[in-house]
Amino acid sequence: MMYSGIDLHSNNSVIAIIDDADRVEAQKRLPNDVTKIIGFLVRWQEQLAGIVVESTYNWYWLVDGLQDAGFHVHLANTAAIKQYEGLKHSGDETDAQHLAHLLRLSILPTGTILPREQRATRDLARKRMQLVQSCTAHVLAVENIMAQQLGGRMTSNQIKRLTDDAVDNLSLAADVGLAIKANVAVIATLQSQIELLEKRLQERVKPRPQYGLLTSVPGIGQTLATVILLETGPIDRFAAAEQNRPPCVLGPWSETPSGS
C-alpha cells in the first residue's frame, strides 16, 4: 500500500509517495497544474490508500481535481498537526512525507471537505463577515474622531445615518470633516453590499429545523444562524461536543452589519 502527501504552496506543490515502511517511493515538485499533478500520481493510483492535501487557503482546485480523477483525498487540519511538531522536519519535501506518514499511521487530523456546491455559499457568508469587520473599523474611526474633536461619543447607528450636510453642521475643521466624510462614504458602500449579501444568503439557505434551536439563543437572529449553519456543516461529523470546533470565521460573529 502507498500513501501520498502534498505540500501545497501558492504556485507549486511538492508531492511525496511513501510505502508501508515509510520508504520514499517517489517525490517531485510540480507547478500548480492539476493535469500535471494527476499525471504524476496516476502511475500509483491503484496502490494509493489516500492522498493528503494541506488545508491551505488555495486547496479547492487541487482537492476537486484529484477527487474528479478518482483519488481518495484527505484534507489535513494543519492547525491540529501542531501537536506533532516534534516529528516534523524543515523543508517542503519532508513536510510532504510527514503528511503521508501521518496518514499511514492513521493519526492524521483531518478537516471536512465540504461539497463544492456548498462552499460558495459558505464563502459568501465569510465575505459578509469580512465586510462587517471593515464597516466596524470605519464606524470606530468616526467614533474616535468625535471623541478627539468634541469630547463626546456618537453611537454606531448615528454614525451610519450621517450625511455630508450633517458633518458640515458639526463645525469641525475642514480636514477633519473631510476625513469623517471619507469614512461615512465607505460605510454607506459597505452597508449596501452587506445587505445585498444577506439577501442572497437568505435565498440560498432555506429555513430548516436547526434555525429554531439557534434563534432561541439570545442575540442570534436569522443571519447569524445562517452563518453558524454554514460554518458547522453536517453536525453528525462531530462524534461528540468536544471532538472538534467548527472552522474559524474571520473575527467575532455579529448580527448587525455595523458589528455593534
C-alpha positions in Angstrom: 0.0 0.0 0.0 1.2 3.5 -0.8 0.4 6.9 0.8 0.9 10.3 -0.6 1.3 13.8 0.9 1.1 17.1 -1.0 2.8 20.2 0.5 0.7 22.8 -1.3 2.1 26.3 -2.0 0.8 29.4 -3.9 2.3 28.3 -7.3 3.8 24.9 -6.8 3.3 21.7 -4.9 5.7 19.1 -3.5 4.4 15.5 -3.8 5.7 12.6 -1.8 4.7 9.0 -2.1 5.8 6.5 0.7 5.3 2.8 1.2 4.2 0.9 4.3 7.7 1.2 5.7 7.9 4.9 5.2 10.3 4.5 2.3 10.0 7.3 -0.2 8.8 5.7 -3.5 8.7 9.0 -5.4 8.9 12.7 -4.8 8.6 15.7 -7.1 7.9 19.4 -7.1 5.4 20.4 -9.7 3.7 23.7 -10.8 0.1 24.1 -9.6 -1.4 22.4 -12.7 -3.9 19.7 -11.8 -3.2 17.9 -15.1 0.5 17.6 -14.3 -0.1 16.6 -10.7 -2.6 13.9 -11.7 -0.2 12.7 -14.5 2.5 12.2 -11.9 0.2 10.4 -9.4 -1.7 8.2 -11.8 1.1 5.6 -12.0 0.4 4.7 -8.4 -3.4 5.3 -8.3 -4.3 1.6 -7.8 -1.9 1.3 -4.9 -2.6 4.6 -3.1 -4.6 4.3 0.1 -5.1 8.0 0.0 -3.6 11.4 -0.7 -3.3 14.1 1.9 -3.6 17.8 0.9 -2.9 20.6 3.3 -5.9 22.8 4.3 -4.3 26.0 2.9 -6.2 29.0 1.5 -6.0 27.6 -2.0 -6.9 23.9 -1.7 -10.2 23.8 -3.6 -8.9 23.3 -7.1 -6.5 20.6 -6.1 -8.9 18.5 -4.0 -11.7 18.8 -6.5 -9.4 17.8 -9.4 -8.0 14.8 -7.5 -11.4 13.6 -6.5 -12.7 14.0 -10.0 -9.8 11.8 -11.2 -10.9 9.1 -8.7 -8.3 9.5 -5.9 -9.3 9.2 -2.3 -8.4 12.6 -0.8 -7.9 13.7 2.8 -7.8 17.4 3.9 -5.2 17.8 6.6 -6.1 20.1 9.5 -2.8 21.9 9.7 -3.6 23.6 13.0 -4.2 20.3 14.7 -1.0 18.9 13.3 1.0 21.2 15.5 0.7 18.6 18.2 3.1 16.5 16.1 5.7 19.2 15.6 8.3 17.1 17.3 8.0 14.6 14.4 8.3 17.2 11.7 11.5 18.4 10.0 12.0 21.6 8.0 11.7 21.6 4.2 8.9 21.1 1.7 9.9 17.5 0.9 9.9 16.3 4.4 6.6 18.2 5.1 5.0 16.2 2.2 6.5 13.0 3.6 5.2 13.8 7.1 1.7 14.2 5.8 1.8 10.8 4.2 3.4 9.4 7.3 0.5 10.6 9.5 -2.0 9.1 7.0 -0.1 5.8 7.2 -0.3 5.7 11.0 -4.0 6.7 10.9 -3.3 9.7 13.1 -3.9 12.4 10.5 -6.1 15.2 11.9 -8.5 16.0 9.1 -10.8 18.7 8.0 -14.1 18.3 6.3 -14.2 18.6 2.5 -17.4 20.4 2.1 -19.1 19.7 -1.2 -18.1 22.3 -3.8 -21.7 23.5 -4.3 -21.9 24.4 -0.6 -18.6 26.1 -0.4 -19.6 29.1 -2.5 -22.5 29.9 -0.1 -20.3 29.4 3.0 -17.6 31.7 1.4 -20.3 34.2 0.7 -21.1 34.3 4.4 -17.4 34.7 5.1 -17.3 37.6 2.7 -20.2 39.2 4.5 -18.2 38.9 7.8 -15.2 40.5 6.1 -17.3 43.4 5.1 -18.9 43.7 8.5 -15.5 43.9 10.1 -14.4 46.5 7.7 -17.5 48.5 8.3 -17.0 48.3 12.0 -13.5 49.6 11.6 -14.8 52.7 9.8 -17.5 53.3 12.4 -14.9 53.1 15.2 -12.7 55.5 13.3 -15.5 58.1 13.2 -16.2 57.5 16.9 -12.5 58.2 17.7 -12.5 61.4 15.7 -15.6 62.6 17.5 -14.0 61.8 20.9 -10.8 63.6 19.9 -12.5 66.7 18.5 -15.7 67.1 20.5 -15.1 65.1 23.7 -18.3 63.2 23.1 -19.5 60.0 21.7 -21.7 59.2 18.7 -23.4 55.8 18.5 -22.9 53.5 15.6 -26.4 54.0 14.4 -26.0 57.7 14.5 -22.8 57.4 12.5 -24.4 55.2 9.9 -27.1 57.9 9.4 -24.6 60.7 8.9 -24.7 62.8 5.7 -22.3 65.3 4.3 -24.6 68.1 5.4 -24.7 66.7 8.9 -21.0 66.5 9.1 -20.7 70.2 7.9 -23.0 71.2 10.7 -20.6 69.8 13.3 -18.4 72.9 12.8 -15.3 70.9 12.6 -12.1 71.9 10.8 -12.3 71.3 7.1 -9.7 68.5 7.0 -11.4 66.7 10.0 -14.8 66.9 8.3 -13.3 65.5 5.1 -11.8 62.6 7.0 -15.2 61.8 8.5 -16.9 62.1 5.1 -14.5 59.6 3.7 -15.4 57.1 6.4 -19.1 57.8 6.0 -18.9 57.2 2.3 -17.2 53.8 2.8 -19.6 52.8 5.5 -22.6 53.5 3.2 -21.0 51.4 0.4 -20.2 48.6 2.7 -23.7 48.6 4.2 -25.3 48.3 0.8 -23.1 45.4 -0.1 -23.7 43.7 3.2 -27.4 44.0 2.7 -27.0 42.5 -0.8 -25.1 39.5 0.5 -27.5 38.9 3.3 -30.4 38.9 0.9 -28.6 36.3 -1.3 -27.8 34.1 1.8 -31.4 34.1 2.8 -32.3 32.9 -0.7 -29.6 30.2 -0.8 -30.1 28.8 2.7 -33.7 27.7 3.1 -35.2 27.6 6.6 -34.6 24.4 8.4 -35.3 22.9 11.9 -31.9 24.0 13.2 -32.9 27.6 12.8 -35.4 27.3 15.6 -32.9 26.0 18.0 -30.2 28.5 17.1 -32.5 31.6 17.1 -33.8 30.6 20.6 -30.4 31.7 21.9 -30.5 35.4 22.8 -28.6 37.6 20.3 -28.8 35.0 17.4 -31.1 36.1 14.5 -31.6 34.6 11.1 -28.4 35.9 9.6 -26.1 34.7 12.4 -27.9 31.4 12.5 -27.2 31.0 8.7 -23.5 31.7 9.3 -23.3 29.2 12.1 -25.0 26.5 10.0 -22.8 27.1 7.0 -19.6 27.1 9.1 -20.6 24.0 11.1 -21.7 21.9 8.2 -23.3 18.5 8.8 -23.4 18.3 12.6 -23.1 14.5 12.6 -19.5 14.9 11.5 -18.8 15.7 15.2 -18.9 12.4 17.2 -19.1 14.4 20.5 -19.4 18.0 21.6 -15.7 18.2 22.4 -14.4 16.5 19.2 -13.6 19.5 17.1 -14.6 23.1 16.8 -16.1 24.4 13.5 -13.7 26.3 11.2 -12.9 29.7 12.5 -14.8 32.6 10.9 -13.0 35.9 10.2 -13.4 37.5 13.6 -16.3 37.6 16.1 -19.8 37.0 14.8 -22.1 39.9 14.7 -25.8 40.0 13.8 -25.7 43.7 12.8 -23.9 44.9 9.7 -22.1 47.5 11.8 -20.6 44.9 14.1 -22.1 46.7 17.1 
